[in-house]
């Protein structure tokens, strides 16, 4: 069974400290015992003393000169004194080496104790932040929020890891939301494509029948009710045709080769032809980059939709301010109207498919705009116009 991480670190640190300490203590003790005089040396010295005494007893000192007797006596005294000093020195060294060995062993025990305490502290300092970060990865996996304001524990590098995990969790949440949104849009586009296909076939037959009835009714007089019914049928078939066209446009992505589209020129042309006469569109540019690589018709539909919505919000009268700015990094287009604006609580939903505040709206107009902008590597957002109204901002990256 695998040991916990902090226990493995503790064992490794203790081993790394204990093994050198034990080897050092053993080496010191052995070296002290080796340096101490051996019992064989003392025995040899005792034999020398015994031999000197036997020699003195066997020699007839009366036949020696006074100087020789004095030299023999001095020699015997020196030998006896050396033997006595050797005995005391051996006793002293025996106690000294024993005491020194005890001191070394006690020092080794103290070092081992300190090593165990230090290893425990270091293992906690390492394992707790790592266990915490492992727990954070589990929270990220189940999409749970990470703890905020956790006191810093461990080395400063662990705090950097915590911040990196927070950034990673935020990026993963954004990526997951984008993926879910993209999946939902794919499902919406598939439904829209099928609905458009199912509407177009009967709608074509209905339009032919309406045209035939209109021509046959034109030759007869007194057909007021018939004319009114025909007008209703024509209006409703037109509405169905517009709905089918929007479903078809939403159900397909821009296709074909891309070309350079001059956004300023496109917006100026739409400002002249795409809004009612009572609406004035002013287009300004900063002289920088104003073109993007893309598909002309989808971009034209998207900007026309935004200008048409702005004109409808101002009830066909007022001014729309369009600004095109750009540099080497990309191009930014803002379209600002001065209508009633969009409530703040509805702004996050206005780009959702089938969400609309209009009575006769399909909810696909702004969804199609965002789909077109996304397909051109751009982003779109909406804010409030100073003084009232809505401002749509589109950012196109190079």
N, C-alpha and C positions, 0 to 999 in steps of 0.2 A: 504494500500500500504506500502510495507516494506521501511523503511528509509535506506539511505546509511550507510555503515559501520562506516565511520568517525563520522556521526551525532549521531549514537547510542552510540558510545564510549563517545562523548562529553556530551550527556545527562546523561549517567551513572556517569561520573566523576563529573559533576556539582551537580547532586543529592547527591552523596556520600559526597560532601563537604558542600553543602548548608543546608541540613537537620540538621546535627550536629551544624552548626553555628547558624542557626535560633533558635534551641532549647536552645543553650547556652545563646544567647542574651536574649531570653524570660525569662530564669531562673534567669539571673543576674538582670534584671529589676524587676521581681517579688520579689526577695530577698531583693533588696534595698527598695522597697516600704513597704515590711513587717517589716524591721528593723526600718523604720522611725516612730516617735511617732504619735499616732493616735489623732484625734480631740477630742475624749472622754476624754483622759487624760488631755488635756488642759482645757476642760470645768470643770472637777472636781477640778482642781487647782483654777480656777476662783471662783468656789463656796466656796472653803475654804477661799479665800481672802474676799469675800463678807460676809461670816459668821463671820470672825474675826472682820471686821469693825463693823458689827451690834452688836457683843458682846462688843466691846470697847465703842460704843455709849450707850449701855444699862447699863453699869457699872458706878456707882458713884465713880469717881476717888478720890473725896474729902475724902471718907471714907477709902481709901487705904493708906497704909503706903508709904513713899517715895520709899522704895525698891520695893514694889509691883507695884507702878505706873511705875517706871523705867523698871521693867521686862515686864509689859504689853506693854509699848511703844516699847521696844526692840523686842518683839514678833511681834508686828504689822509691824515694819520696816522690819524684816526678811521675813515675809510672803509677804509683798509688793515687796521686792527685789527678792524673789524667783519667784513670778508671772511675774515680768518684765523680769527676765532671761529666764523663760520658753517661754515667747512670742518671745524674740529675738532668742532663740534656735530653736523654731519651724519654724520661718521664715528662719533662716539659713539652717536648714535641708531641708525645702521645696525646696529652690533654689539649695542646694547641690545635693539632690536626682534627681531633674529634670536635672541638668547639667550632673550628673554621668550617668543617663539613656541616655542622648543625646550622650555622649561620647561612651557608649557601643554600641548604635545603629550605630553610624558612624564607629566604629571599625568593627562591623559586616558587614557593607556595603563594607568597604575596603577589608575585608577578602573574601566576596562573589565576589568582582570584581577581586581580585587576583586569586581566585579559577576558575572563568570563563576563565581568560586568560591562566592559567596553564592547565586547561582542554582542551582548544583549541589547545594549543601547543602539549600536550601529544597525543590528538586524531590525530593530523596531523602526529606526529612522528610514531604513530602506523599504521594509516590507509594508508599512502602513500606507505611505503614499501610493505604492504600486498596487496594493489591494484596493485602495480607493479608486485609482484610475481604472482598474479592471471592473470594479462595480459600475463606474461611469459608462464603460463600453456596453455593459448589459442594459443600462438605461437608454443608451442611444439605440440599441438594437430593438427595444420595445417602444421606442419613440416617447419616452418619459422625459420630463424636463430635468436638466442637470441642477444640482444644488448651487445656489448663488450665495456669494459672500462667505464661502468656507474659509476658516482661518488657515493661513499658510503653514504647512507642515512639511518637514524635510528640506532638502536642498532647494535653492532658488530655481534650479532647472525643472523641478517638479511643478512649480507654479507656472512655468512656461508651458509645460505639457498640459496642465489644466486648461490654460487659456487656449491652447491649440485644439484641445478636445471640444471646448465650448464653440470655437469657430467652426470646427468640423461638424458638430451637431447642427449648428445653424445652417451651414451649407447643405447638409443632407436633408434637412427639413425643406429647404427651398427647392432642392432637386426633386424630392419626393412629391412635393406639391405640384411642381411643373410637370412631372411625369404623369401624375394622376389627372391633371388638367388636360395634358396632351392626349391621354387615353380617352378621356371623356369627349374631347373635341373630335377624336377619330370616330367614336361611336355616333356623335351627333352628325358628322359629315356623312357617314354611311347611311344613317336614317334619312337625312336630307336628300341624298342622291337617289335613294329608292323612292321616296315620296315624290320627288320631281319627275322621276320616270313614270310613276303610276298616274300622275296628274296630266302629263303632257298628252298622252294618247287620247283619253276621253275629251280633254279640253280642245284638241284640234277638231274632233267631230262636232263638239258643241259650237265652236266658232263658225264652222261651215253651215250648220243648221241655222244659227242665228242670222248669218248673212243671207241665206236663202229665204227665211221668213221675212227679213227686212225688205228684200227686193219684191217678194210677192205681195206684201202689205202696202207697198208704195203705190200700186196700181188701183187700190180701192180707197174710197172715201169713207169718212165717219168711223174710223177705226181708232178712236182716242185711247180706249183701254188697251188695245193691241199695241199702239205706239208706246204707251207707258210701260207695258210689260216688256216690250222689246228694249227699251232704254235700260230697264233694270237688268235684263239678261246681258246686255252689252257691258254694262258697268261691272257686273259680277264676274263675267268671263274675263274682262280686263284685269280685275283684281286677282282672279285665279291664275291668270297668265303671269302677272307680276310675282305672285307668290311662288309659282313654279320656277320662275327665272331666279329668284333669290335662293330657293332651295338648291337649284342646280349650281349656282355660283358658289354657295357655301359648301357643297358636296365635293368640289374639286379644288385642287391646289393649282397655283400658277404653273403653266407648263411652257415648254419651248425654250429657245435661246434667249438669253438676256441681252439687253442693250443699255446704253447710257441714257438715262431719263433726266432731263432738265426740270427740276421741281419748280423753280421759279416760273419758267415758261408755262408749265402745265397748270399751275395755280392761277396765273394771270388769265389763261384761256378759260378756265372754269369760272373765274370771277366775272367774266363777261357773259358766259352762256349758261352757267349752271345754277343761277339764283334768280329770283324774281326781280322785276325792275325796281322795286322799292328798296332793295338791299344793295348797299355799296360795299364792295370788297377792295381793300387796299393791301397790296403785296409789297413788302419791303425785304431787302436782302442786304447783308453786310459786306458784299463784295467778295466773300470767300467761296468755299466749295458749296455748290448748290445742286449737284447732280449725284445720282446713285445708279448703280448697275442693277437692273431689274426688268420687270415686265410692265410695259406701258399701260395696257388696258386695265389690269387689276389695280394698279396704282391710281389710275384715273377714276375708276369706280369708287375706290376707298375715299379719295379726297372729295369727290362729288357728293358722296353720302354725308361726309362731315359738314360740308358747306350747306347742303340741303337741310340737315338737321338744325344747323345754326340759324338758317333763315326761318325755318318753321318755329323755332323757339322764340324768335323776335316777331312772329306773326307777320312776316313778309315785309317788315320795315325796320331799317336800322343799318348799322355798319358792322362789318366783320373785319377784324385786323389779323392779317396773315404775315408772319415773319419767317424768313429763311436765313439761317446762320450756319456757317460751316467752317471747318479748318481741315488740317491734314488727317485728323482722327475720325472725321465723319461729318454728318449733316443733321441739323435740328430744324424741325418745322413746328410752329405754333399757330393754332387757329383759335382765336378768341372772339366770342360773341358777347353781346350785352343784353341777353335775355334774362329770364328768371333764374337761370343756373340749375345745377343738379344738387339735390340734398346730399349732405355728406354721408348719410347712412346708405344711400343708394349707389354711390360712386364705385364701391368694389364690385357691384353686380351688373353694371351697365354693359359690360363686354361679354356677359354670359349669353349663350344661345337661348333664344325664346324668351328672354326677359325684356319686357317693354313697358313703358308707361303711357303709350299712345293707345287710343281705343281701336284704331285700325292697323296697328303695327304688327309686324311678324316677329320681332325680337331677333332678327338675323342681321340687321344692318350693321350695328357696331361690332357684332361678333365677326362678321365678314371683314370689317375694317381691321380688327386686330389680327385675324388670320392672315390677311394680306401683309400687314406690317411685319408680323413674325416671319413670314416667308421671305422677306427682304432683309433679314438679320437686324430687325429694328425692335423698338419697344414703344408702347403708347401708354399715356397716363392722362388723367384729367384732374384739374384743379379749379379753384374759383377765380374768376376774372376780377381784378380790383374794381370795385364799384358795382359789381353784380354781373352775373353771367358765368359761362363755362369756358375754360381754356383747355384744349387738347394739345398735348405735346408729344411729338414723334421724334425719336432719336434713331438715326441710321448710322451704323458703324461701317467703317471701310472694310 
